[in-house]
C-alpha cells in the first residue's frame, strides 16, 4: 500500500533501499512507517509511552524516572536533559 505522495522517502532512495536489502515493498513501507513514528514522537509522548512500558515491566517509579531521563538524553529531542522532577510533571501535570 505504498503511496508515493505521502512517502517520506524519495522514489530514487526507496528503489535504492529495495535494491540493497532483500525485503518486499510492503516490508520496507512498514519499516519506514515504524521509523517515522518512532522519531516523530514528542517529548511528552515519549515520556508517557516509556513510563507505561516500564510500568508493564513492573519497574518501580523511582527507577523508571531515572531510566527515562537517561533515555531522553540519548534521543533527538531539542532540549536540555530532564530531571526526574520534570519527568513526573510531564506524567502527572
PDB file of N, CA, C and O in Angstrom:
ATOM      1  N   UNK A   1       0.822  -1.190   0.000  1.00  0.00           N
ATOM      2  CA  UNK A   1       0.000   0.000   0.000  1.00  0.00           C
ATOM      3  C   UNK A   1       0.860   1.246   0.000  1.00  0.00           C
ATOM      4  O   UNK A   1       0.647   2.152   0.806  1.00  0.00           O
ATOM      5  N   UNK A   2       1.789   1.296  -0.859  1.00  0.00           N
ATOM      6  CA  UNK A   2       2.693   2.439  -0.929  1.00  0.00           C
ATOM      7  C   UNK A   2       2.038   3.581  -1.682  1.00  0.00           C
ATOM      8  O   UNK A   2       1.498   3.393  -2.772  1.00  0.00           O
ATOM      9  N   UNK A   3       2.089   4.748  -1.100  1.00  0.00           N
ATOM     10  CA  UNK A   3       1.548   5.938  -1.742  1.00  0.00           C
ATOM     11  C   UNK A   3       2.689   6.915  -1.946  1.00  0.00           C
ATOM     12  O   UNK A   3       3.199   7.480  -0.978  1.00  0.00           O
ATOM     13  N   UNK A   4       3.097   7.122  -3.185  1.00  0.00           N
ATOM     14  CA  UNK A   4       4.238   7.988  -3.495  1.00  0.00           C
ATOM     15  C   UNK A   4       4.055   9.400  -2.963  1.00  0.00           C
ATOM     16  O   UNK A   4       5.036  10.043  -2.587  1.00  0.00           O
ATOM     17  N   UNK A   5       2.798   9.908  -2.920  1.00  0.00           N
ATOM     18  CA  UNK A   5       2.555  11.280  -2.490  1.00  0.00           C
ATOM     19  C   UNK A   5       2.848  11.499  -1.012  1.00  0.00           C
ATOM     20  O   UNK A   5       3.287  12.580  -0.618  1.00  0.00           O
ATOM     21  N   UNK A   6       2.607  10.477  -0.190  1.00  0.00           N
ATOM     22  CA  UNK A   6       2.790  10.661   1.246  1.00  0.00           C
ATOM     23  C   UNK A   6       4.042   9.964   1.766  1.00  0.00           C
ATOM     24  O   UNK A   6       4.273   9.940   2.975  1.00  0.00           O
ATOM     25  N   UNK A   7       4.839   9.405   0.891  1.00  0.00           N
ATOM     26  CA  UNK A   7       6.021   8.657   1.301  1.00  0.00           C
ATOM     27  C   UNK A   7       7.094   9.586   1.845  1.00  0.00           C
ATOM     28  O   UNK A   7       7.351  10.643   1.268  1.00  0.00           O
ATOM     29  N   UNK A   8       7.729   9.199   2.960  1.00  0.00           N
ATOM     30  CA  UNK A   8       8.816  10.006   3.497  1.00  0.00           C
ATOM     31  C   UNK A   8      10.123   9.797   2.738  1.00  0.00           C
ATOM     32  O   UNK A   8      11.107  10.484   3.010  1.00  0.00           O
ATOM     33  N   UNK A   9      10.149   8.864   1.793  1.00  0.00           N
ATOM     34  CA  UNK A   9      11.349   8.589   1.006  1.00  0.00           C
ATOM     35  C   UNK A   9      11.139   9.028  -0.434  1.00  0.00           C
ATOM     36  O   UNK A   9      10.043   8.906  -0.980  1.00  0.00           O
ATOM     37  N   UNK A  10      12.181   9.530  -1.028  1.00  0.00           N
ATOM     38  CA  UNK A  10      12.098   9.830  -2.461  1.00  0.00           C
ATOM     39  C   UNK A  10      12.015   8.508  -3.222  1.00  0.00           C
ATOM     40  O   UNK A  10      12.517   7.492  -2.743  1.00  0.00           O
ATOM     41  N   UNK A  11      11.395   8.506  -4.391  1.00  0.00           N
ATOM     42  CA  UNK A  11      11.335   7.263  -5.179  1.00  0.00           C
ATOM     43  C   UNK A  11      12.725   6.686  -5.467  1.00  0.00           C
ATOM     44  O   UNK A  11      12.902   5.468  -5.459  1.00  0.00           O
ATOM     45  N   UNK A  12      13.699   7.544  -5.717  1.00  0.00           N
ATOM     46  CA  UNK A  12      15.055   7.046  -6.014  1.00  0.00           C
ATOM     47  C   UNK A  12      15.667   6.366  -4.797  1.00  0.00           C
ATOM     48  O   UNK A  12      16.278   5.305  -4.924  1.00  0.00           O
ATOM     49  N   UNK A  13      15.509   6.965  -3.617  1.00  0.00           N
ATOM     50  CA  UNK A  13      16.073   6.366  -2.407  1.00  0.00           C
ATOM     51  C   UNK A  13      15.333   5.081  -2.055  1.00  0.00           C
ATOM     52  O   UNK A  13      15.946   4.099  -1.637  1.00  0.00           O
ATOM     53  N   UNK A  14      14.023   5.094  -2.226  1.00  0.00           N
ATOM     54  CA  UNK A  14      13.214   3.901  -1.983  1.00  0.00           C
ATOM     55  C   UNK A  14      13.702   2.748  -2.871  1.00  0.00           C
ATOM     56  O   UNK A  14      13.890   1.630  -2.391  1.00  0.00           O
ATOM     57  N   UNK A  15      13.906   3.023  -4.162  1.00  0.00           N
ATOM     58  CA  UNK A  15      14.392   1.991  -5.083  1.00  0.00           C
ATOM     59  C   UNK A  15      15.792   1.526  -4.707  1.00  0.00           C
ATOM     60  O   UNK A  15      16.113   0.344  -4.828  1.00  0.00           O
ATOM     61  N   UNK A  16      16.617   2.452  -4.254  1.00  0.00           N
ATOM     62  CA  UNK A  16      17.965   2.087  -3.813  1.00  0.00           C
ATOM     63  C   UNK A  16      17.892   1.121  -2.625  1.00  0.00           C
ATOM     64  O   UNK A  16      18.578   0.099  -2.614  1.00  0.00           O
ATOM     65  N   UNK A  17      17.074   1.439  -1.641  1.00  0.00           N
ATOM     66  CA  UNK A  17      16.945   0.551  -0.482  1.00  0.00           C
ATOM     67  C   UNK A  17      16.453  -0.828  -0.892  1.00  0.00           C
ATOM     68  O   UNK A  17      16.961  -1.844  -0.416  1.00  0.00           O
ATOM     69  N   UNK A  18      15.467  -0.860  -1.771  1.00  0.00           N
ATOM     70  CA  UNK A  18      14.947  -2.152  -2.224  1.00  0.00           C
ATOM     71  C   UNK A  18      15.991  -2.956  -2.993  1.00  0.00           C
ATOM     72  O   UNK A  18      15.945  -4.186  -3.010  1.00  0.00           O
ATOM     73  N   UNK A  19      16.927  -2.261  -3.627  1.00  0.00           N
ATOM     74  CA  UNK A  19      17.958  -2.972  -4.394  1.00  0.00           C
ATOM     75  C   UNK A  19      19.087  -3.515  -3.521  1.00  0.00           C
ATOM     76  O   UNK A  19      19.786  -4.443  -3.931  1.00  0.00           O
ATOM     77  N   UNK A  20      19.278  -2.961  -2.335  1.00  0.00           N
ATOM     78  CA  UNK A  20      20.394  -3.408  -1.492  1.00  0.00           C
ATOM     79  C   UNK A  20      19.965  -4.289  -0.322  1.00  0.00           C
ATOM     80  O   UNK A  20      20.804  -4.920   0.320  1.00  0.00           O
ATOM     81  N   UNK A  21      18.666  -4.335  -0.044  1.00  0.00           N
ATOM     82  CA  UNK A  21      18.162  -5.128   1.075  1.00  0.00           C
ATOM     83  C   UNK A  21      17.126  -6.112   0.537  1.00  0.00           C
ATOM     84  O   UNK A  21      16.284  -5.750  -0.285  1.00  0.00           O
ATOM     85  N   UNK A  22      17.193  -7.329   0.996  1.00  0.00           N
ATOM     86  CA  UNK A  22      16.288  -8.365   0.497  1.00  0.00           C
ATOM     87  C   UNK A  22      14.964  -8.330   1.268  1.00  0.00           C
ATOM     88  O   UNK A  22      14.698  -9.198   2.099  1.00  0.00           O
ATOM     89  N   UNK A  23      14.133  -7.309   0.980  1.00  0.00           N
ATOM     90  CA  UNK A  23      12.809  -7.205   1.592  1.00  0.00           C
ATOM     91  C   UNK A  23      11.819  -6.793   0.507  1.00  0.00           C
ATOM     92  O   UNK A  23      12.194  -6.287  -0.551  1.00  0.00           O
ATOM     93  N   UNK A  24      10.543  -7.028   0.807  1.00  0.00           N
ATOM     94  CA  UNK A  24       9.486  -6.641  -0.135  1.00  0.00           C
ATOM     95  C   UNK A  24       9.156  -5.163   0.046  1.00  0.00           C
ATOM     96  O   UNK A  24       9.555  -4.536   1.028  1.00  0.00           O
ATOM     97  N   UNK A  25       8.423  -4.623  -0.917  1.00  0.00           N
ATOM     98  CA  UNK A  25       7.998  -3.220  -0.805  1.00  0.00           C
ATOM     99  C   UNK A  25       7.141  -2.999   0.424  1.00  0.00           C
ATOM    100  O   UNK A  25       7.287  -1.982   1.103  1.00  0.00           O
ATOM    101  N   UNK A  26       6.249  -3.931   0.725  1.00  0.00           N
ATOM    102  CA  UNK A  26       5.390  -3.756   1.901  1.00  0.00           C
ATOM    103  C   UNK A  26       6.204  -3.827   3.193  1.00  0.00           C
ATOM    104  O   UNK A  26       5.889  -3.130   4.157  1.00  0.00           O
ATOM    105  N   UNK A  27       7.242  -4.657   3.225  1.00  0.00           N
ATOM    106  CA  UNK A  27       8.107  -4.702   4.405  1.00  0.00           C
ATOM    107  C   UNK A  27       8.864  -3.387   4.564  1.00  0.00           C
ATOM    108  O   UNK A  27       9.005  -2.878   5.676  1.00  0.00           O
ATOM    109  N   UNK A  28       9.350  -2.840   3.455  1.00  0.00           N
ATOM    110  CA  UNK A  28      10.032  -1.546   3.509  1.00  0.00           C
ATOM    111  C   UNK A  28       9.074  -0.463   4.005  1.00  0.00           C
ATOM    112  O   UNK A  28       9.447   0.365   4.836  1.00  0.00           O
ATOM    113  N   UNK A  29       7.849  -0.469   3.498  1.00  0.00           N
ATOM    114  CA  UNK A  29       6.851   0.518   3.942  1.00  0.00           C
ATOM    115  C   UNK A  29       6.624   0.422   5.454  1.00  0.00           C
ATOM    116  O   UNK A  29       6.529   1.440   6.139  1.00  0.00           O
ATOM    117  N   UNK A  30       6.539  -0.803   5.962  1.00  0.00           N
ATOM    118  CA  UNK A  30       6.309  -0.995   7.401  1.00  0.00           C
ATOM    119  C   UNK A  30       7.505  -0.498   8.214  1.00  0.00           C
ATOM    120  O   UNK A  30       7.331   0.159   9.241  1.00  0.00           O
ATOM    121  N   UNK A  31       8.705  -0.809   7.759  1.00  0.00           N
ATOM    122  CA  UNK A  31       9.914  -0.359   8.461  1.00  0.00           C
ATOM    123  C   UNK A  31       9.988   1.161   8.475  1.00  0.00           C
ATOM    124  O   UNK A  31      10.239   1.766   9.518  1.00  0.00           O
ATOM    125  N   UNK A  32       9.771   1.776   7.321  1.00  0.00           N
ATOM    126  CA  UNK A  32       9.832   3.238   7.228  1.00  0.00           C
ATOM    127  C   UNK A  32       8.756   3.866   8.100  1.00  0.00           C
ATOM    128  O   UNK A  32       9.018   4.849   8.794  1.00  0.00           O
ATOM    129  N   UNK A  33       7.558   3.313   8.074  1.00  0.00           N
ATOM    130  CA  UNK A  33       6.472   3.835   8.903  1.00  0.00           C
ATOM    131  C   UNK A  33       6.831   3.768  10.388  1.00  0.00           C
ATOM    132  O   UNK A  33       6.599   4.719  11.135  1.00  0.00           O
ATOM    133  N   UNK A  34       7.399   2.635  10.806  1.00  0.00           N
ATOM    134  CA  UNK A  34       7.804   2.498  12.211  1.00  0.00           C
ATOM    135  C   UNK A  34       8.904   3.480  12.586  1.00  0.00           C
ATOM    136  O   UNK A  34       8.888   4.049  13.677  1.00  0.00           O
ATOM    137  N   UNK A  35       9.855   3.679  11.690  1.00  0.00           N
ATOM    138  CA  UNK A  35      10.929   4.641  11.957  1.00  0.00           C
ATOM    139  C   UNK A  35      10.386   6.065  12.065  1.00  0.00           C
ATOM    140  O   UNK A  35      10.760   6.814  12.968  1.00  0.00           O
ATOM    141  N   UNK A  36       9.515   6.426  11.149  1.00  0.00           N
ATOM    142  CA  UNK A  36       8.929   7.771  11.174  1.00  0.00           C
ATOM    143  C   UNK A  36       8.140   7.972  12.464  1.00  0.00           C
ATOM    144  O   UNK A  36       8.260   9.012  13.112  1.00  0.00           O
ATOM    145  N   UNK A  37       7.332   6.979  12.838  1.00  0.00           N
ATOM    146  CA  UNK A  37       6.570   7.079  14.090  1.00  0.00           C
ATOM    147  C   UNK A  37       7.497   7.220  15.293  1.00  0.00           C
ATOM    148  O   UNK A  37       7.267   8.045  16.178  1.00  0.00           O
ATOM    149  N   UNK A  38       8.538   6.408  15.309  1.00  0.00           N
ATOM    150  CA  UNK A  38       9.475   6.417  16.438  1.00  0.00           C
ATOM    151  C   UNK A  38      10.160   7.769  16.585  1.00  0.00           C
ATOM    152  O   UNK A  38      10.216   8.314  17.687  1.00  0.00           O
ATOM    153  N   UNK A  39      10.674   8.310  15.506  1.00  0.00           N
ATOM    154  CA  UNK A  39      11.448   9.544  15.573  1.00  0.00           C
ATOM    155  C   UNK A  39      10.604  10.812  15.535  1.00  0.00           C
ATOM    156  O   UNK A  39      11.145  11.909  15.670  1.00  0.00           O
ATOM    157  N   UNK A  40       9.290  10.686  15.353  1.00  0.00           N
ATOM    158  CA  UNK A  40       8.454  11.884  15.344  1.00  0.00           C
ATOM    159  C   UNK A  40       7.702  12.078  16.655  1.00  0.00           C
ATOM    160  O   UNK A  40       6.927  13.025  16.787  1.00  0.00           O
ATOM    161  N   UNK A  41       7.920  11.200  17.619  1.00  0.00           N
ATOM    162  CA  UNK A  41       7.286  11.356  18.930  1.00  0.00           C
ATOM    163  C   UNK A  41       7.718  12.662  19.574  1.00  0.00           C
ATOM    164  O   UNK A  41       8.881  13.056  19.487  1.00  0.00           O
ATOM    165  N   UNK A  42       6.776  13.325  20.216  1.00  0.00           N
ATOM    166  CA  UNK A  42       7.136  14.491  21.016  1.00  0.00           C
ATOM    167  C   UNK A  42       7.755  14.007  22.323  1.00  0.00           C
ATOM    168  O   UNK A  42       7.670  12.828  22.664  1.00  0.00           O
ATOM    169  N   UNK A  43       8.366  14.917  23.035  1.00  0.00           N
ATOM    170  CA  UNK A  43       8.951  14.566  24.327  1.00  0.00           C
ATOM    171  C   UNK A  43       7.891  13.994  25.260  1.00  0.00           C
ATOM    172  O   UNK A  43       8.108  12.966  25.901  1.00  0.00           O
ATOM    173  N   UNK A  44       6.754  14.658  25.333  1.00  0.00           N
ATOM    174  CA  UNK A  44       5.674  14.200  26.209  1.00  0.00           C
ATOM    175  C   UNK A  44       5.180  12.815  25.807  1.00  0.00           C
ATOM    176  O   UNK A  44       4.952  11.970  26.672  1.00  0.00           O
ATOM    177  N   UNK A  45       5.012  12.571  24.515  1.00  0.00           N
ATOM    178  CA  UNK A  45       4.577  11.261  24.043  1.00  0.00           C
ATOM    179  C   UNK A  45       5.602  10.190  24.392  1.00  0.00           C
ATOM    180  O   UNK A  45       5.237   9.094  24.817  1.00  0.00           O
ATOM    181  N   UNK A  46       6.880  10.503  24.216  1.00  0.00           N
ATOM    182  CA  UNK A  46       7.932   9.541  24.539  1.00  0.00           C
ATOM    183  C   UNK A  46       7.924   9.201  26.028  1.00  0.00           C
ATOM    184  O   UNK A  46       7.948   8.029  26.402  1.00  0.00           O
ATOM    185  N   UNK A  47       7.891  10.230  26.875  1.00  0.00           N
ATOM    186  CA  UNK A  47       7.925  10.002  28.329  1.00  0.00           C
ATOM    187  C   UNK A  47       6.721   9.168  28.758  1.00  0.00           C
ATOM    188  O   UNK A  47       6.865   8.224  29.536  1.00  0.00           O
ATOM    189  N   UNK A  48       5.550   9.507  28.262  1.00  0.00           N
ATOM    190  CA  UNK A  48       4.339   8.770  28.628  1.00  0.00           C
ATOM    191  C   UNK A  48       4.402   7.324  28.153  1.00  0.00           C
ATOM    192  O   UNK A  48       4.075   6.408  28.908  1.00  0.00           O
ATOM    193  N   UNK A  49       4.825   7.111  26.894  1.00  0.00           N
ATOM    194  CA  UNK A  49       4.920   5.750  26.362  1.00  0.00           C
ATOM    195  C   UNK A  49       5.927   4.917  27.149  1.00  0.00           C
ATOM    196  O   UNK A  49       5.637   3.783  27.531  1.00  0.00           O
ATOM    197  N   UNK A  50       7.111   5.481  27.390  1.00  0.00           N
ATOM    198  CA  UNK A  50       8.144   4.720  28.100  1.00  0.00           C
ATOM    199  C   UNK A  50       7.720   4.415  29.528  1.00  0.00           C
ATOM    200  O   UNK A  50       7.987   3.324  30.034  1.00  0.00           O
ATOM    201  N   UNK A  51       7.063   5.365  30.185  1.00  0.00           N
ATOM    202  CA  UNK A  51       6.607   5.127  31.550  1.00  0.00           C
ATOM    203  C   UNK A  51       5.624   3.958  31.581  1.00  0.00           C
ATOM    204  O   UNK A  51       5.710   3.095  32.455  1.00  0.00           O
ATOM    205  N   UNK A  52       4.688   3.928  30.627  1.00  0.00           N
ATOM    206  CA  UNK A  52       3.731   2.812  30.570  1.00  0.00           C
ATOM    207  C   UNK A  52       4.448   1.491  30.312  1.00  0.00           C
ATOM    208  O   UNK A  52       4.110   0.474  30.919  1.00  0.00           O
ATOM    209  N   UNK A  53       5.443   1.498  29.409  1.00  0.00           N
ATOM    210  CA  UNK A  53       6.196   0.273  29.124  1.00  0.00           C
ATOM    211  C   UNK A  53       6.933  -0.208  30.374  1.00  0.00           C
ATOM    212  O   UNK A  53       6.939  -1.400  30.678  1.00  0.00           O
ATOM    213  N   UNK A  54       7.548   0.719  31.087  1.00  0.00           N
ATOM    214  CA  UNK A  54       8.284   0.344  32.292  1.00  0.00           C
ATOM    215  C   UNK A  54       7.339  -0.134  33.383  1.00  0.00           C
ATOM    216  O   UNK A  54       7.673  -1.056  34.128  1.00  0.00           O
ATOM    217  N   UNK A  55       6.156   0.482  33.490  1.00  0.00           N
ATOM    218  CA  UNK A  55       5.165   0.023  34.465  1.00  0.00           C
ATOM    219  C   UNK A  55       4.726  -1.410  34.151  1.00  0.00           C
ATOM    220  O   UNK A  55       4.592  -2.234  35.055  1.00  0.00           O
ATOM    221  N   UNK A  56       4.500  -1.704  32.853  1.00  0.00           N
ATOM    222  CA  UNK A  56       4.112  -3.070  32.462  1.00  0.00           C
ATOM    223  C   UNK A  56       5.210  -4.074  32.815  1.00  0.00           C
ATOM    224  O   UNK A  56       4.928  -5.245  33.067  1.00  0.00           O
ATOM    225  N   UNK A  57       6.453  -3.614  32.832  1.00  0.00           N
ATOM    226  CA  UNK A  57       7.573  -4.480  33.208  1.00  0.00           C
ATOM    227  C   UNK A  57       7.801  -4.483  34.716  1.00  0.00           C
ATOM    228  O   UNK A  57       8.769  -5.061  35.209  1.00  0.00           O
ATOM    229  N   UNK A  58       6.905  -3.838  35.430  1.00  0.00           N
ATOM    230  CA  UNK A  58       6.949  -3.771  36.905  1.00  0.00           C
ATOM    231  C   UNK A  58       8.201  -3.066  37.439  1.00  0.00           C
ATOM    232  O   UNK A  58       8.705  -3.401  38.511  1.00  0.00           O
ATOM    233  N   UNK A  59       8.691  -2.091  36.678  1.00  0.00           N
ATOM    234  CA  UNK A  59       9.821  -1.278  37.136  1.00  0.00           C
ATOM    235  C   UNK A  59       9.263  -0.203  38.058  1.00  0.00           C
ATOM    236  O   UNK A  59       8.371   0.538  37.646  1.00  0.00           O
ATOM    237  N   UNK A  60       9.750  -0.089  39.286  1.00  0.00           N
ATOM    238  CA  UNK A  60       9.230   0.940  40.195  1.00  0.00           C
ATOM    239  C   UNK A  60       9.521   2.356  39.663  1.00  0.00           C
ATOM    240  O   UNK A  60      10.526   2.590  38.992  1.00  0.00           O
ATOM    241  N   UNK A  61       8.617   3.283  39.982  1.00  0.00           N
ATOM    242  CA  UNK A  61       8.779   4.654  39.504  1.00  0.00           C
ATOM    243  C   UNK A  61      10.122   5.251  39.874  1.00  0.00           C
ATOM    244  O   UNK A  61      10.711   5.975  39.071  1.00  0.00           O
ATOM    245  N   UNK A  62      10.621   4.968  41.066  1.00  0.00           N
ATOM    246  CA  UNK A  62      11.898   5.557  41.493  1.00  0.00           C
ATOM    247  C   UNK A  62      13.040   5.164  40.557  1.00  0.00           C
ATOM    248  O   UNK A  62      14.012   5.908  40.424  1.00  0.00           O
ATOM    249  N   UNK A  63      12.934   4.021  39.918  1.00  0.00           N
ATOM    250  CA  UNK A  63      13.924   3.586  38.930  1.00  0.00           C
ATOM    251  C   UNK A  63      13.523   4.052  37.534  1.00  0.00           C
ATOM    252  O   UNK A  63      14.370   4.466  36.743  1.00  0.00           O
ATOM    253  N   UNK A  64      12.231   3.981  37.240  1.00  0.00           N
ATOM    254  CA  UNK A  64      11.727   4.348  35.906  1.00  0.00           C
ATOM    255  C   UNK A  64      12.048   5.795  35.569  1.00  0.00           C
ATOM    256  O   UNK A  64      12.456   6.084  34.444  1.00  0.00           O
ATOM    257  N   UNK A  65      11.877   6.707  36.512  1.00  0.00           N
ATOM    258  CA  UNK A  65      12.125   8.130  36.232  1.00  0.00           C
ATOM    259  C   UNK A  65      13.578   8.355  35.801  1.00  0.00           C
ATOM    260  O   UNK A  65      13.839   9.058  34.825  1.00  0.00           O
ATOM    261  N   UNK A  66      14.502   7.765  36.521  1.00  0.00           N
ATOM    262  CA  UNK A  66      15.910   7.908  36.164  1.00  0.00           C
ATOM    263  C   UNK A  66      16.225   7.293  34.815  1.00  0.00           C
ATOM    264  O   UNK A  66      16.999   7.849  34.035  1.00  0.00           O
ATOM    265  N   UNK A  67      15.623   6.146  34.541  1.00  0.00           N
ATOM    266  CA  UNK A  67      15.846   5.490  33.254  1.00  0.00           C
ATOM    267  C   UNK A  67      15.305   6.351  32.118  1.00  0.00           C
ATOM    268  O   UNK A  67      15.942   6.478  31.073  1.00  0.00           O
ATOM    269  N   UNK A  68      14.126   6.944  32.322  1.00  0.00           N
ATOM    270  CA  UNK A  68      13.545   7.821  31.298  1.00  0.00           C
ATOM    271  C   UNK A  68      14.447   9.033  31.073  1.00  0.00           C
ATOM    272  O   UNK A  68      14.662   9.435  29.930  1.00  0.00           O
ATOM    273  N   UNK A  69      14.968   9.610  32.131  1.00  0.00           N
ATOM    274  CA  UNK A  69      15.892  10.749  31.995  1.00  0.00           C
ATOM    275  C   UNK A  69      17.090  10.365  31.132  1.00  0.00           C
ATOM    276  O   UNK A  69      17.482  11.119  30.241  1.00  0.00           O
ATOM    277  N   UNK A  70      17.668   9.200  31.392  1.00  0.00           N
ATOM    278  CA  UNK A  70      18.819   8.741  30.611  1.00  0.00           C
ATOM    279  C   UNK A  70      18.446   8.530  29.152  1.00  0.00           C
ATOM    280  O   UNK A  70      19.204   8.896  28.254  1.00  0.00           O
ATOM    281  N   UNK A  71      17.280   7.940  28.914  1.00  0.00           N
ATOM    282  CA  UNK A  71      16.857   7.659  27.543  1.00  0.00           C
ATOM    283  C   UNK A  71      16.560   8.948  26.776  1.00  0.00           C
ATOM    284  O   UNK A  71      16.850   9.040  25.583  1.00  0.00           O
ATOM    285  N   UNK A  72      15.984   9.938  27.453  1.00  0.00           N
ATOM    286  CA  UNK A  72      15.684  11.219  26.794  1.00  0.00           C
ATOM    287  C   UNK A  72      16.975  11.865  26.307  1.00  0.00           C
ATOM    288  O   UNK A  72      17.018  12.421  25.209  1.00  0.00           O
ATOM    289  N   UNK A  73      18.012  11.793  27.109  1.00  0.00           N
ATOM    290  CA  UNK A  73      19.269  12.426  26.709  1.00  0.00           C
ATOM    291  C   UNK A  73      19.921  11.715  25.520  1.00  0.00           C
ATOM    292  O   UNK A  73      20.758  12.302  24.834  1.00  0.00           O
ATOM    293  N   UNK A  74      19.544  10.454  25.270  1.00  0.00           N
ATOM    294  CA  UNK A  74      20.102   9.705  24.151  1.00  0.00           C
ATOM    295  C   UNK A  74      19.265   9.845  22.876  1.00  0.00           C
ATOM    296  O   UNK A  74      19.674   9.381  21.811  1.00  0.00           O
ATOM    297  N   UNK A  75      18.107  10.478  22.980  1.00  0.00           N
ATOM    298  CA  UNK A  75      17.243  10.662  21.803  1.00  0.00           C
ATOM    299  C   UNK A  75      17.424  12.062  21.250  1.00  0.00           C
ATOM    300  O   UNK A  75      18.137  12.879  21.833  1.00  0.00           O
ATOM    301  N   UNK A  76      16.783  12.339  20.132  1.00  0.00           N
ATOM    302  CA  UNK A  76      16.997  13.605  19.444  1.00  0.00           C
ATOM    303  C   UNK A  76      15.951  14.654  19.798  1.00  0.00           C
ATOM    304  O   UNK A  76      15.309  15.218  18.911  1.00  0.00           O
ATOM    305  N   UNK A  77      15.778  14.915  21.077  1.00  0.00           N
ATOM    306  CA  UNK A  77      14.868  15.972  21.500  1.00  0.00           C
ATOM    307  C   UNK A  77      15.669  17.256  21.661  1.00  0.00           C
ATOM    308  O   UNK A  77      16.743  17.240  22.262  1.00  0.00           O
ATOM    309  N   UNK A  78      15.163  18.370  21.132  1.00  0.00           N
ATOM    310  CA  UNK A  78      15.918  19.632  21.180  1.00  0.00           C
ATOM    311  C   UNK A  78      15.770  20.344  22.528  1.00  0.00           C
ATOM    312  O   UNK A  78      15.348  21.499  22.585  1.00  0.00           O
ATOM    313  N   UNK A  79      16.118  19.650  23.600  1.00  0.00           N
ATOM    314  CA  UNK A  79      16.019  20.240  24.928  1.00  0.00           C
ATOM    315  C   UNK A  79      17.208  19.798  25.763  1.00  0.00           C
ATOM    316  O   UNK A  79      17.951  18.887  25.398  1.00  0.00           O
ATOM    317  N   UNK A  80      17.361  20.463  26.882  1.00  0.00           N
ATOM    318  CA  UNK A  80      18.364  20.029  27.854  1.00  0.00           C
ATOM    319  C   UNK A  80      17.868  18.730  28.499  1.00  0.00           C
ATOM    320  O   UNK A  80      16.667  18.458  28.476  1.00  0.00           O
ATOM    321  N   UNK A  81      18.754  17.936  29.065  1.00  0.00           N
ATOM    322  CA  UNK A  81      18.319  16.703  29.734  1.00  0.00           C
ATOM    323  C   UNK A  81      17.277  16.998  30.807  1.00  0.00           C
ATOM    324  O   UNK A  81      17.284  18.069  31.414  1.00  0.00           O
ATOM    325  N   UNK A  82      16.389  16.043  31.033  1.00  0.00           N
ATOM    326  CA  UNK A  82      15.331  16.194  32.023  1.00  0.00           C
ATOM    327  C   UNK A  82      15.787  15.732  33.398  1.00  0.00           C
ATOM    328  O   UNK A  82      16.629  14.843  33.530  1.00  0.00           O
ATOM    329  N   UNK A  83      15.218  16.350  34.403  1.00  0.00           N
ATOM    330  CA  UNK A  83      15.385  15.858  35.766  1.00  0.00           C
ATOM    331  C   UNK A  83      14.235  14.900  36.059  1.00  0.00           C
ATOM    332  O   UNK A  83      13.244  14.879  35.329  1.00  0.00           O
ATOM    333  N   UNK A  84      14.359  14.116  37.112  1.00  0.00           N
ATOM    334  CA  UNK A  84      13.272  13.211  37.485  1.00  0.00           C
ATOM    335  C   UNK A  84      12.009  14.006  37.810  1.00  0.00           C
ATOM    336  O   UNK A  84      10.901  13.556  37.520  1.00  0.00           O
ATOM    337  N   UNK A  85      12.168  15.165  38.401  1.00  0.00           N
ATOM    338  CA  UNK A  85      11.013  16.009  38.716  1.00  0.00           C
ATOM    339  C   UNK A  85      10.283  16.430  37.443  1.00  0.00           C
ATOM    340  O   UNK A  85       9.052  16.443  37.412  1.00  0.00           O
ATOM    341  N   UNK A  86      11.031  16.772  36.394  1.00  0.00           N
ATOM    342  CA  UNK A  86      10.410  17.150  35.132  1.00  0.00           C
ATOM    343  C   UNK A  86       9.671  15.969  34.506  1.00  0.00           C
ATOM    344  O   UNK A  86       8.609  16.146  33.909  1.00  0.00           O
ATOM    345  N   UNK A  87      10.224  14.777  34.641  1.00  0.00           N
ATOM    346  CA  UNK A  87       9.533  13.581  34.135  1.00  0.00           C
ATOM    347  C   UNK A  87       8.205  13.412  34.869  1.00  0.00           C
ATOM    348  O   UNK A  87       7.176  13.178  34.234  1.00  0.00           O
ATOM    349  N   UNK A  88       8.214  13.528  36.194  1.00  0.00           N
ATOM    350  CA  UNK A  88       6.970  13.406  36.966  1.00  0.00           C
ATOM    351  C   UNK A  88       5.958  14.461  36.553  1.00  0.00           C
ATOM    352  O   UNK A  88       4.766  14.166  36.462  1.00  0.00           O
ATOM    353  N   UNK A  89       6.406  15.685  36.300  1.00  0.00           N
ATOM    354  CA  UNK A  89       5.484  16.760  35.894  1.00  0.00           C
ATOM    355  C   UNK A  89       4.870  16.474  34.526  1.00  0.00           C
ATOM    356  O   UNK A  89       3.700  16.785  34.302  1.00  0.00           O
ATOM    357  N   UNK A  90       5.644  15.883  33.601  1.00  0.00           N
ATOM    358  CA  UNK A  90       5.084  15.504  32.309  1.00  0.00           C
ATOM    359  C   UNK A  90       4.016  14.437  32.489  1.00  0.00           C
ATOM    360  O   UNK A  90       2.967  14.483  31.847  1.00  0.00           O
ATOM    361  N   UNK A  91       4.286  13.483  33.360  1.00  0.00           N
ATOM    362  CA  UNK A  91       3.361  12.373  33.552  1.00  0.00           C
ATOM    363  C   UNK A  91       2.105  12.765  34.331  1.00  0.00           C
ATOM    364  O   UNK A  91       1.002  12.336  33.992  1.00  0.00           O
ATOM    365  N   UNK A  92       2.271  13.566  35.355  1.00  0.00           N
ATOM    366  CA  UNK A  92       1.163  13.827  36.276  1.00  0.00           C
ATOM    367  C   UNK A  92       0.697  15.271  36.311  1.00  0.00           C
ATOM    368  O   UNK A  92      -0.246  15.604  37.029  1.00  0.00           O
ATOM    369  N   UNK A  93       1.348  16.128  35.545  1.00  0.00           N
ATOM    370  CA  UNK A  93       0.914  17.533  35.474  1.00  0.00           C
ATOM    371  C   UNK A  93       1.407  18.411  36.565  1.00  0.00           C
ATOM    372  O   UNK A  93       1.096  19.602  36.588  1.00  0.00           O
TER     373      UNK A  93
END
